[in-house]
Amino acid sequence: MPRWNPTFFTAFFFILLCSLSGCHNSNQELVEDRVITFSSDENTLQARLVVPKVHQSNDAIVLLVHGDGAMDHNANGYFEPIITTLNEQRYATLSWSKPGVGNSDGDWLTQTMSQRAEEVRSAIRYLRQNGYPNNPIGVVGFSQASWVLAELGDEPEITFAALIGGAANWREQSKYTMWLRLIEEEKIHPDDTTVWQEIEELNELEYQLIKSGFNDYLGSDLHLHPFMARPLEDEARFRFVRANIDSDVSVGFAQIRFPMLALFGDSDIRVDIEHSQQVFANTLGASDKLTQKVISNASHALLKTELSMRAALYLTEDDFAPGALDTLVEWLNTQAHKAPSQRL
C-alpha cells in the first residue's frame, strides 16, 4: 500500500492554504484595488484598477492588453505578479475582461484588432475623465496585442508601450507553429529546410479556404493531408480567425510615435521571435524608438521553462524567468520618468 510522503503533503497543504487565503497578494495593504466598468463599442467591460496609495499625478498608469483567448481582467492569474511588480514601482494598472468573459458584455470572438484597439482608447478616456487627467499612460501588451498596438500608433495619449512575445504577421505565425508541430509529431526533421515550400503551399491553400467561408473550409479534404492539423470545428472561432487572419504590424508600426520595448523568451514555441525582431526593426527603425531584448530560459509569456507544482495554482514573480520583470521595469522607469520635453 502506498504511503503518504509527509514533506509532499505539507507542501501541498501550504500551497492550497495560500491559494485560498491569497497569501501571494503581498501588496494589498499598499494599494487601492477597485473593480470598475467602462464602455467600448456598445459593450460594458468590467475592469480592475489597482492604484498604489503613494501614486501621484505624475506617476504613470499601465494598461495591460491581453493576447488571444477568453481572458478575464487578471488573465486567469497571469497578470497578478506583473501587477504586483508594477505597483511596487508606483505604477497604477488597468486591465479588463474581454467581451463575454466574467461580467463584461459582448463576445470577444466577434472582434477585430481595430475593435480591440478601440477598447484601449475607451480605457484611456475613462481614466482621463475619472481622476487621472494628466498621468502618463503606457501599454504593456502580450502576444496578439502586437496587432492591437499596430492600430494605436497615432494615439496621442500613449506615452510608451512594451510587448511581450509579440507576433508580427498572423500567417507567418501560423506557418511557424505548423513547423514546430510537425517536428513534435516527428513528421519532419528540424534540419530539413526543403519542407518549408510544402508548408507555404498548404498554408496558402488553407488561407483561401478560410476566406471562402466556413462550409467550404470544413468540407474540404485539405485537412486529410498528413501535415495538416484538425480543422476548426467551432464556427465562432473560425469567424474570429477569418476576420483577423490578415493581421500584420508593418503599416501600423511605421506610424508609431512613442518608444516601444519588445521582449521575447528564447524558448518561445508560439512566435518566431527572429521574424518578429526583424519586422519590428524594419518598421520602427530608430534606436530611440525601439528596444528589443531576448530573455534566456524564458517561455512565450517570459515564464521559466520549468515551473513548480505551485505555479499550477497561482503565479508569483519567482515564476518569471530571471531578469524578465526587471528588464521590463527598468525600461518602463526610463520612459515613464522622462520629462514631457524628452519624450518622442
Steps between C-alpha positions, in 0.01 A plus 500: 500500500646843407597728789454877522818700468478747795708763321283482190181512708622802697601684183168422332304616806698827513442564130129434538480729803680776312273469201194535721629775726675710235832499682672568167327840475764670709422860407128521583554743790706729277252545216143593424364207300167580330266337253373760254310497171538696179324488165649417162328415171161464673646256755534566871832353609592402853848615591745498789675822598783458751654825627787519750413720797816701431396560137522866397379704203834459320517122550412282203207268443561179305225338294539122473378370164424130456620258239271235350231309687217554746680711760364665812648820643770299676584286194398195700769578758788588267470875557517480881881496542539759225251730671676451834839578348372814330314619811823471700654744251212750547319408178124470503359226278177462308391172344161378384311183424446435131145531366296202613745405776404547864259792526603667174235531229540377145706226335875529449484250213314756289773762539753634255834641609374852432211437740745378761701817445184704557474333842841643584386847393182460707706399803714811455190719478368345820823584683510856368140560609527330839780656696811452286503796259878535467669175599724346233333191352685200363402163357642157573363249251538128458536285186202587276496848653768596246222526240294708742794734556545531123158671496608752765811655349340843473339497846631820665419388855738200491842598635676162469424136423652159564423171327563154640521222243360720226414347163560691177276327248212255562573276202874485566423406858272221373779361281743505791266320740424244227873437455547451875199268518634283218835473678327400823292241313825371341363552150794717397860550610594842645790532254293423190458841337337354188176446694438875517372516143232243582409685819465821297277331243277336760471825692392683183239235419360519852496880482292490182256254661466720809424799279240293312294440812427245769317246284768490230771480764339219697398307188847497348723193504809719551515402866545135403854590399740346756656840571171669583344530844134437568278774355331758720156360575385790720340746258540794740874438524517456123334837444746664739792352306344600167452859616856537627716268290647791302630670815847646453692764692698653213279794401389581853843479660641737239264766640583450868611821669579363848799290614447124514666207674468151350585213733525139385570169669774294337285187543185645339299230322216730390679776311801502266699752701763551229231592248330737745827672588586549134159644411490723807846637421414560134179687581591692816860556405650769724680373809339769716159362404557122528680286757501122452625241747491121522472348847691176558319183609163670456175388342262693273360669812850554648436233763767250598511199273473276806229599749422367847182313594380809683502699175205292382297666777635854480799689366746723685787719387734203556329309218630745242835433338793674672526858384166506318304730732811699592566574132141610451498726807839656426388599151162626621672713763723655236198599291244588766732731690605710201393861496237572231759684290720188492230272360474414132 
